Amino acid sequence: MKTLRTLIALFLIFGIGGLFVQCQHDDMDIAPPVGPDPIVHGTEKISCTDCTPLVSNGASADFSSAGVPAGTWYFDKSHSSTLWESPYKGAGSLLTGRFNYFVVQTLTFDDAKPGDLAFEGYVRLNTVNTGEPGRDGGCLLGTFLTDAAFTTEAANIATIKTIPGTGRYSTTDGGFIVDANFTFLGITKQLPVKLYYFPQTDQGTYTMAAVNAEFEFLANTDFFAVASKLNSNISDKVKISVNAILRNKK
């Protein structure tokens, strides 16, 4: 008899508790699912047709913004960089470096019109360095099939130039994607470039903005193999990052 009373008491406790919980659920508002914030693009524009001020198109000392008039956007090379990386001999050790001589020739950017996105630039391959003397004084120039004495020879110039009308918004973040022709060792291949824009800020005597671009290419598959000079020092995949600061004097 005692056991029966105990079972009945437990039944009432759980039954009332369940009813209480159910009533609470019925009275509560169901919180909507929380998703990512919507991507919002602005209306800022940047345009320059001779973006990098060059004095004589010679060495790195030729970059000077002294003659750039107020109200004109130009490429601030001193605070920008063109970087590359590739696993050394395809292994886990990452070989990284930069090009000291890099030029942004033209740039058209309209945050509201991705189809108008366009830019062109180039590097001098023999200005490559890794910051490691044992590498820079050794086989690094040979890795890029160039020569220390070269300047504007085709073998020393790698260019990137967008294809008109291919710019579009990224579907995964606030960036942009544009197709471009990449020319290296006299060979041209089409590839996508991912671009990010950092809005204008007031720096007192000038306005500043930034455009960062990145792309990858298959060095051996698409370039060295065609040139019949396979390169065993690097991985097939090479990543390039261009971090560009733009200024506009007041």
Secondary structure, DSSP 8 states (H G I E B T S, - for coil): -HHHHHHHHHHHHHHHHHHHHHHHHHHS----------------EEEESS-S-BSSSSSGGGB--TT--TT-EEE-GGG-EEEEEEEBTTSSSEEEEEES-EEEEEEEEETT-GGG-EEEEEEEGGGEE-S-HHHHTTTHHHHTT--TT-SS-GGGEEEEEE-TT--EE-SSSS-EEEEEEEEETTEEEEEEEEEEEEEEEE-SSEEEEEEEEEEEEEIIIIIITTTT---SSB-SEEEEEEEEEEEEE-
